[in-house]
Amino acid sequence: MFKAYNHKAFNKSEKEKIDQYIDLALNFNKTHNLFARKNKPEILNKDILDCAHIIPAIKPNKTVADLGSGGGLPGILLSITKPKNKITLIESNQKKCYFLRSVVHTLGLKNTTILNKRLVEENDLGCFDVITARAFATIEKIVRLTKNNFNKKSEYVLLKGRIKKIKEELKLLDTKKYRYEIIKVESEKHERNIVFIKNNE
């Protein structure tokens, strides 16, 4: 149903930008509570490499919405590695949006828009080809909040944790309307799965 993919290695330019992003995040974290990470290796292993698994699933030139971007993951990582994609980061916290805008400016990510908005059901943000999220909400809530942003060709690419919890969440998904696939990610640290959801055609 969904194309199989392999983990993607970062090229030199991507590595430099990711390095810059991590520096900016750690610096901002000194005065603001962006996330509970203490150093570069921690961010790299627990965040960057964790989110990197979805990169090959995003096809070029597709529009992407990252819900509840927080400190910028996976949104900023997609902005860096997918320059041909238009990436929209949606975040309700003003301070986090300030940080995200500074990252976009410093790294020259011209493909990226930051929206300081709380996602609501009747939003007018338009449709996206891909909707992604990490630790944002349950699958049911994500689908409900983005009904105005999802069309026949759209898909969800969601970073999720334990399979048991995912299966509980999927019980509330209308399988007459949607089909899904769960891809297990090899991780020594914790259980990680990616949930792909598309319209039933």
BAFI-3210 file (N, C-alpha, C; in Angstrom, 3 decimals, decimal comma, padded with zeros to 6 digits):
// residues 201
n [1|2|3|4|5|6|7|8|9|10|11|12|13|14|15|16|17|18|19|20|21|22|23|24|25|26|27|28|29|30|31|32|33|34|35|36|37|38|39|40|41|42|43|44|45|46|47|48|49|50|51|52|53|54|55|56|57|58|59|60|61|62|63|64|65|66|67|68|69|70|71|72|73|74|75|76|77|78|79|80|81|82|83|84|85|86|87|88|89|90|91|92|93|94|95|96|97|98|99|100|101|102|103|104|105|106|107|108|109|110|111|112|113|114|115|116|117|118|119|120|121|122|123|124|125|126|127|128|129|130|131|132|133|134|135|136|137|138|139|140|141|142|143|144|145|146|147|148|149|150|151|152|153|154|155|156|157|158|159|160|161|162|163|164|165|166|167|168|169|170|171|172|173|174|175|176|177|178|179|180|181|182|183|184|185|186|187|188|189|190|191|192|193|194|195|196|197|198|199|200|201]
n.u [000,825|001,794|004,769|007,829|010,706|014,046|016,329|017,704|020,864|022,451|023,536|026,518|025,859|023,327|023,990|025,523|023,595|021,796|023,433|023,793|021,144|020,746|022,560|021,371|018,980|019,834|020,977|018,767|017,298|018,482|017,355|014,669|012,037|012,315|012,722|013,485|016,215|019,754|022,225|024,169|024,597|022,426|020,154|020,619|020,506|018,043|016,151|016,723|017,668|015,590|013,374|014,226|013,482|011,128|011,757|012,398|009,841|008,506|007,611|009,200|008,338|005,853|003,354|003,686|002,392|003,310|002,202|001,786|004,516|006,421|009,630|010,521|010,472|009,125|009,358|011,390|013,560|012,591|012,360|015,040|016,027|014,349|014,294|012,769|010,198|007,257|007,031|005,017|004,920|003,019|002,224|001,114|002,276|003,723|006,409|007,827|007,305|008,655|011,280|011,337|010,998|013,363|015,196|014,487|015,121|017,914|019,009|018,255|015,929|013,978|011,777|009,935|007,207|006,031|003,362|001,717|-000,563|-003,443|-004,545|-007,671|-010,869|-012,553|-010,756|-009,034|-006,790|-006,203|-005,516|-003,174|-000,576|000,768|000,428|001,998|003,099|004,435|004,203|001,902|-000,984|-003,760|-004,472|-007,124|-007,872|-006,093|-006,929|-009,540|-009,145|-007,944|-009,644|-010,405|-008,090|-007,290|-007,336|-008,514|-006,118|-004,307|-002,095|-001,438|001,475|002,620|004,547|004,745|004,490|004,342|003,073|000,797|-000,642|-001,086|-002,781|-005,021|-005,741|-006,327|-008,691|-010,698|-010,660|-012,240|-012,548|-013,864|-013,595|-010,858|-007,622|-004,900|-001,399|001,078|004,382|007,127|009,877|013,319|014,776|016,949|016,567|013,815|010,388|009,269|007,057|005,818|002,919|000,994|-001,595|-004,209|-006,752|-009,469|-009,831]
n.v [-001,212|001,331|002,877|001,212|002,266|003,488|004,421|007,676|009,042|012,022|014,777|016,857|019,641|019,530|018,404|020,479|022,489|021,231|021,000|023,706|024,345|022,768|024,030|026,576|025,839|024,804|027,076|028,825|027,380|027,838|030,060|029,769|027,376|025,152|022,461|019,287|018,691|018,310|018,452|018,362|015,638|014,343|015,626|015,033|012,187|011,550|013,130|014,272|011,964|010,294|011,529|011,503|009,247|009,644|011,182|010,034|009,334|011,542|012,952|014,827|018,288|018,266|019,704|020,340|020,054|020,586|019,656|021,248|022,050|022,791|022,740|022,436|019,948|017,258|019,278|021,419|019,830|018,594|020,858|021,484|019,196|018,839|020,843|021,407|021,213|022,779|023,827|024,021|025,131|024,654|026,134|026,868|028,184|031,227|031,942|029,716|029,905|032,256|031,364|029,400|031,009|032,464|030,443|029,693|032,080|032,386|030,037|030,337|029,220|029,196|027,863|027,614|028,264|029,823|029,383|030,980|029,712|028,270|025,101|024,503|022,921|024,128|025,507|027,758|027,120|025,885|023,135|020,393|018,332|016,494|015,677|015,962|014,924|014,881|013,596|015,176|014,864|012,531|010,081|010,181|012,771|014,361|013,776|014,750|017,509|018,342|018,119|020,022|020,381|018,284|016,425|014,344|013,287|013,617|012,701|011,311|011,328|010,094|010,307|007,968|006,195|003,422|000,334|-000,848|001,309|002,761|001,051|001,134|003,835|003,787|002,430|004,257|005,367|006,014|003,450|003,000|005,257|005,843|004,321|002,562|002,163|000,681|001,282|-000,206|001,166|000,640|000,884|001,343|002,710|003,321|002,247|002,835|003,848|004,497|005,922|005,683|007,241|007,223|008,319|006,121|004,966]
n.w [000,000|000,929|-000,136|000,442|002,278|002,883|005,520|005,390|004,717|005,871|003,837|003,393|003,517|004,721|007,183|008,279|008,583|010,314|012,522|013,133|013,762|016,091|017,813|018,004|019,231|021,726|022,806|022,977|024,743|027,140|028,314|027,875|028,170|026,044|025,384|027,033|026,773|027,175|025,867|022,734|021,627|022,780|021,673|019,006|018,948|020,276|019,070|016,354|014,819|015,410|014,220|011,618|010,242|008,849|006,676|004,029|003,291|002,470|-000,446|-003,147|-003,795|-002,578|-000,454|003,005|006,279|009,572|012,618|015,759|016,185|018,108|019,342|016,791|015,485|013,678|011,760|011,139|010,488|008,196|006,607|006,195|004,878|002,738|000,478|-001,797|-001,068|000,193|003,385|006,240|009,498|012,298|015,255|018,521|020,667|021,487|022,137|021,264|018,562|017,981|018,319|016,264|013,999|014,108|013,617|011,002|009,684|010,267|009,147|006,570|005,425|003,003|002,157|004,099|006,313|009,253|011,405|013,907|015,485|017,028|016,396|015,061|014,473|012,477|010,697|008,387|006,900|004,573|002,215|002,543|001,172|002,700|006,109|009,118|012,407|015,719|018,827|019,302|019,409|019,844|017,277|016,391|017,201|015,719|013,070|013,211|013,786|011,459|009,306|007,454|006,103|004,650|001,729|-001,041|-002,000|-000,003|002,758|006,002|007,952|010,641|013,561|015,959|019,143|021,147|019,918|021,002|022,090|019,774|018,331|019,964|019,603|016,877|016,761|016,831|014,367|011,280|009,328|006,990|005,616|005,751|005,174|006,676|007,558|009,576|010,275|011,650|013,345|013,566|016,622|019,292|021,577|022,270|021,736|018,525|016,014|012,720|011,536|008,727|007,012|004,689|002,370|001,631|-001,527]
ca.u [000,000|002,690|006,087|008,866|011,781|015,212|016,829|018,500|022,034|022,477|024,706|027,345|025,094|022,276|024,648|025,906|022,374|021,289|024,360|023,416|019,827|020,934|023,211|020,341|018,018|020,463|021,146|017,430|016,844|019,095|016,453|013,275|011,843|011,982|012,643|014,251|017,498|020,878|023,409|024,062|024,362|021,064|019,228|020,887|020,037|016,647|015,235|017,037|017,666|014,241|012,483|014,782|012,857|010,012|012,246|012,198|008,408|007,972|008,030|009,526|007,307|004,592|003,202|003,697|002,034|003,779|001,292|002,377|005,945|007,229|011,005|010,814|010,664|010,086|009,232|012,644|014,379|012,050|012,716|016,460|016,302|013,400|014,215|011,773|008,864|006,783|006,774|004,321|004,994|001,891|002,546|000,300|003,086|004,367|007,872|008,355|007,235|009,764|012,466|011,243|011,247|014,798|015,877|014,196|015,888|019,357|019,395|017,818|014,973|012,980|010,635|009,239|006,324|005,664|002,042|001,468|-002,009|-003,948|-005,279|-009,079|-011,559|-013,037|-009,689|-008,999|-005,376|-006,070|-005,155|-001,768|-000,367|001,212|000,284|002,836|003,087|005,167|003,770|000,964|-002,325|-004,161|-004,773|-008,510|-007,892|-005,378|-007,816|-010,688|-008,717|-007,426|-010,586|-010,401|-006,743|-007,024|-008,180|-008,476|-004,745|-003,463|-001,792|-000,841|002,706|002,649|005,523|004,054|005,281|004,041|002,072|-000,428|-001,376|-001,490|-003,948|-006,147|-006,129|-006,873|-010,058|-011,608|-010,523|-013,274|-011,850|-014,589|-013,084|-009,394|-006,829|-003,658|-000,322|002,011|005,747|007,969|011,207|014,326|015,316|017,444|016,191|012,413|009,530|008,860|006,348|005,269|001,567|000,583|-003,052|-004,678|-008,160|-009,854|-010,269]
ca.v [000,000|002,474|002,503|000,966|003,250|003,265|005,598|008,532|009,692|013,466|015,251|017,812|020,877|019,221|018,221|021,811|023,190|020,527|021,398|025,089|024,276|022,254|025,114|027,598|025,258|024,736|028,459|029,324|026,576|028,367|031,065|029,370|025,935|024,644|021,006|018,792|018,145|019,003|018,620|018,034|014,221|013,982|016,120|014,273|010,805|011,421|013,941|014,320|010,629|009,749|012,118|011,298|008,090|010,019|011,987|009,401|009,159|012,806|013,099|016,211|019,228|018,129|020,645|019,625|020,767|019,925|020,109|021,386|021,906|022,946|023,176|022,345|018,585|017,075|020,345|022,057|018,800|018,456|022,096|021,384|018,070|018,841|022,236|021,562|021,121|023,926|023,308|024,930|024,707|025,224|026,090|027,859|028,884|032,388|031,886|028,676|030,456|033,217|030,538|028,787|032,064|032,791|029,326|029,832|033,236|032,104|028,965|030,695|028,200|029,969|026,984|027,359|029,272|029,549|029,909|031,025|029,504|027,049|024,358|024,258|022,162|024,956|026,435|028,117|027,049|025,251|021,712|020,020|016,985|015,652|016,236|015,190|015,359|014,049|013,901|016,307|014,473|011,195|009,999|010,657|014,240|014,923|013,657|015,647|018,911|018,679|017,703|021,084|020,465|016,958|016,136|012,951|012,834|013,895|011,576|011,579|010,599|010,428|009,641|007,484|005,347|002,006|-000,262|-001,087|002,580|003,097|000,229|001,694|005,084|003,477|001,916|005,393|005,838|005,531|002,652|003,072|006,457|005,850|003,097|002,916|001,180|000,993|000,843|-000,228|001,728|000,004|001,829|000,711|003,564|003,159|001,746|003,904|003,429|005,566|005,571|006,316|007,172|007,810|008,108|004,957|005,485]
ca.w [000,000|001,009|-000,642|001,452|002,176|003,739|006,230|004,511|005,329|005,598|003,102|004,135|003,737|005,697|008,483|008,773|009,013|011,504|013,586|013,479|014,409|017,448|018,584|018,261|020,182|023,054|023,274|023,323|025,875|028,372|028,892|027,657|028,284|024,714|025,551|028,186|026,336|027,828|025,018|021,315|021,343|023,215|020,645|017,782|019,081|020,703|018,257|014,921|014,216|015,613|013,206|010,272|009,590|007,961|005,544|002,706|003,002|001,940|-001,843|-003,528|-004,268|-001,835|000,659|004,281|007,508|010,794|013,676|017,083|015,897|019,321|019,064|015,365|014,983|012,580|010,762|010,717|009,837|006,835|005,894|005,831|003,971|001,617|000,001|-002,869|-000,473|000,967|004,732|007,155|010,896|013,042|016,687|019,246|021,666|020,880|022,323|020,380|017,203|017,887|018,105|014,939|012,995|014,140|012,947|009,567|009,215|010,375|008,229|005,222|004,964|002,256|001,857|005,363|006,903|010,647|011,762|015,354|015,591|017,666|015,377|015,391|013,426|011,365|010,299|006,966|006,530|003,268|002,187|002,428|000,634|003,813|007,460|010,025|013,810|016,679|020,206|019,264|019,874|019,394|015,848|016,203|017,347|014,562|011,906|013,429|013,694|010,123|008,251|006,441|005,519|004,087|000,567|-001,498|-002,264|001,169|003,651|007,310|008,278|012,067|014,418|017,151|020,026|021,344|019,025|021,771|022,171|018,409|017,987|020,732|018,927|015,551|016,909|016,621|012,987|010,374|008,313|005,715|004,952|005,721|005,330|007,382|007,677|010,669|009,974|012,848|013,150|014,421|017,595|020,525|022,712|022,661|020,653|017,614|014,812|011,886|011,074|007,469|006,824|003,440|002,059|000,849|-002,838]
c.u [000,862|004,088|007,091|010,003|012,901|015,615|017,774|019,675|022,009|023,706|025,414|026,582|024,006|022,860|025,020|024,689|021,763|022,121|024,035|022,098|019,958|021,572|022,199|019,351|018,588|020,638|019,819|016,923|017,411|018,152|014,973|013,162|011,358|011,794|013,593|015,567|018,643|022,055|023,159|023,800|022,949|020,029|019,381|020,274|018,547|015,658|015,510|016,941|016,303|013,300|012,940|014,108|011,720|010,484|012,011|010,730|007,784|008,499|008,298|008,294|005,945|004,540|003,038|003,266|002,525|002,974|001,995|003,886|006,857|008,598|011,429|011,010|009,334|010,153|010,527|013,553|013,906|012,384|014,147|016,677|015,399|013,225|013,180|010,339|008,513|006,336|006,109|004,365|003,901|002,134|001,798|001,114|003,918|005,902|008,509|008,335|008,348|011,058|012,468|011,519|012,731|015,621|015,718|015,028|017,391|019,815|018,981|016,871|013,787|011,719|009,683|008,428|005,989|004,301|001,845|-000,049|-002,306|-004,825|-006,697|-009,757|-011,955|-011,976|-009,723|-007,554|-005,143|-005,638|-003,653|-001,677|-000,026|000,987|001,072|002,754|003,889|004,747|002,825|-000,394|-002,605|-004,464|-006,166|-008,573|-007,206|-006,283|-008,986|-010,291|-008,304|-008,368|-010,664|-009,090|-006,338|-007,932|-007,977|-007,064|-003,801|-003,129|-001,215|000,411|003,017|003,685|004,833|004,934|004,863|002,885|000,741|-001,295|-001,892|-002,760|-005,204|-006,676|-006,812|-008,278|-011,091|-011,539|-011,610|-012,604|-012,630|-014,053|-011,563|-008,794|-005,494|-002,631|000,613|003,375|006,576|009,359|012,173|014,942|015,720|016,909|014,769|011,611|009,024|008,201|005,910|003,924|001,255|-000,931|-003,414|-006,177|-008,351|-010,382|-011,410]
c.v [001,266|002,031|002,292|001,963|002,900|004,561|006,376|009,129|011,172|013,830|016,352|019,090|020,677|019,090|019,566|022,559|022,546|020,910|022,811|025,121|023,814|023,313|026,191|027,114|025,235|026,128|029,047|028,639|027,062|029,332|030,721|027,858|025,356|023,130|020,561|018,138|018,984|019,290|018,138|016,548|013,769|014,403|015,305|012,876|010,677|012,158|013,862|012,941|009,947|010,237|011,828|010,163|008,478|010,753|011,304|009,223|010,417|013,020|014,568|016,977|019,094|019,174|019,860|020,547|019,951|020,500|020,158|021,237|022,038|023,509|022,976|020,950|017,856|018,220|020,947|021,058|018,570|019,686|022,028|020,335|018,012|020,257|022,474|021,472|022,401|023,402|024,386|024,349|025,422|025,024|027,202|028,688|029,990|032,348|030,847|029,149|031,481|032,462|029,953|029,802|032,424|031,694|029,451|030,961|032,914|031,059|029,243|029,680|028,870|029,157|026,834|028,551|028,855|030,181|029,820|030,942|028,237|026,350|024,070|023,575|022,996|025,962|026,697|028,105|026,416|023,793|021,508|018,604|016,005|016,383|015,347|015,754|014,363|014,502|015,103|015,955|013,047|011,237|010,550|012,178|014,913|014,919|014,629|017,119|019,325|018,282|018,751|021,133|019,210|016,729|014,688|012,404|013,067|012,613|012,089|010,719|010,964|009,605|009,261|006,514|003,891|001,517|-000,479|000,171|002,994|002,334|000,677|002,944|004,800|002,886|003,004|005,942|005,201|004,776|002,517|004,240|006,429|004,443|003,484|001,792|001,641|000,421|000,923|000,282|001,030|001,047|001,086|001,443|003,295|002,642|002,909|003,304|004,661|005,075|006,383|006,148|007,901|007,606|006,773|005,464|004,665]
c.w [000,000|000,599|000,495|001,244|003,140|004,420|005,327|005,277|004,960|004,776|003,906|004,490|004,800|007,104|009,108|009,313|010,257|012,719|014,085|014,254|015,865|018,346|018,971|019,323|021,595|023,656|023,745|024,588|027,210|029,087|028,741|027,707|026,955|024,748|026,661|027,784|026,891|026,904|023,589|021,038|021,706|022,175|019,361|017,853|019,383|019,812|016,757|014,276|014,356|014,510|011,780|009,514|008,648|006,704|004,197|002,322|002,396|000,523|-002,176|-004,016|-003,594|-000,716|001,955|005,416|008,693|011,955|015,030|017,031|017,113|019,021|017,619|014,794|014,818|011,576|010,249|010,007|008,397|005,996|005,365|004,738|002,744|001,064|-001,091|-002,353|000,270|002,332|005,596|008,560|011,683|014,537|017,415|020,242|021,008|020,981|021,409|018,925|016,965|017,594|016,696|013,834|012,944|013,466|011,434|008,962|009,177|009,363|006,780|004,608|004,267|001,921|003,040|005,861|008,330|010,919|013,269|015,566|016,371|016,636|015,854|014,202|012,221|010,936|008,792|006,450|005,166|003,371|002,016|001,865|001,747|005,130|008,400|011,443|014,643|018,068|020,263|019,868|019,431|017,900|015,563|016,248|016,164|013,330|012,018|013,232|012,280|008,991|007,134|005,658|004,773|002,907|000,108|-001,668|-001,082|001,921|004,969|007,450|009,726|012,829|015,726|017,934|020,022|020,477|019,738|021,824|020,791|018,025|018,732|020,027|017,591|015,595|016,621|015,187|012,119|009,220|006,998|004,891|004,772|005,760|005,967|007,298|008,792|010,296|011,251|012,499|014,100|015,337|018,863|021,754|023,202|021,479|019,818|016,376|014,028|011,374|009,810|007,330|005,517|003,318|001,353|-000,474|-003,409]
res [m|f|k|a|y|n|h|k|a|f|n|k|s|e|k|e|k|i|d|q|y|i|d|l|a|l|n|f|n|k|t|h|n|l|f|a|r|k|n|k|p|e|i|l|n|k|d|i|l|d|c|a|h|i|i|p|a|i|k|p|n|k|t|v|a|d|l|g|s|g|g|g|l|p|g|i|l|l|s|i|t|k|p|k|n|k|i|t|l|i|e|s|n|q|k|k|c|y|f|l|r|s|v|v|h|t|l|g|l|k|n|t|t|i|l|n|k|r|l|v|e|e|n|d|l|g|c|f|d|v|i|t|a|r|a|f|a|t|i|e|k|i|v|r|l|t|k|n|n|f|n|k|k|s|e|y|v|l|l|k|g|r|i|k|k|i|k|e|e|l|k|l|l|d|t|k|k|y|r|y|e|i|i|k|v|e|s|e|k|h|e|r|n|i|v|f|i|k|n|n|e]
***
